[in-house]
Amino acid sequence: MSSPIQDPWRPTALTPTTIEDLYHRWMQLRNRRPELAVDLVTGDCALFSGAGKVGDAHGPSELADLIEQQAETDDPPAFTIHRQPVVDPARGHVAFLWTAETRADGALVGGVDLLDVGGPAGSRARGH
């Protein structure tokens, strides 16, 4: 009897270590580290940005472009996780509730990044 083919995007075990690693790398990405997008998201990742002219981002290239455009503004936001991530280990989902503060005037906005965690050790994510 042969073993079934393994789906590389089948959710991996969500341990405190994989969640913490994803949290730190996701926050680095959101805080002006666009080069991390290629390692963190798949081509079907979609991120909606309601701020300014930037709009939606699909896949690692557009997400990196969005991060770069935000960083090039006069007042790039500073993202932080708000509370603990919400984790659904059965489905491999992690939701990060975040706030972003503008540096010039301290205005706050917030949102949710929902990630389908997969790949080796949860190293990449598909966003919704």
Secondary structure, DSSP 8 states (H G I E B T S, - for coil): -------TTS-----HHHHHHHHHHHHHHHTT-GGGHHHHB-TT-EE---STTT--EEHHHHHHHHHHHHHTSSS-EEEEE-SS-EEETTTTEEEEEEEEEETTT--EEEEEEEEEEESGGG-EEEE-
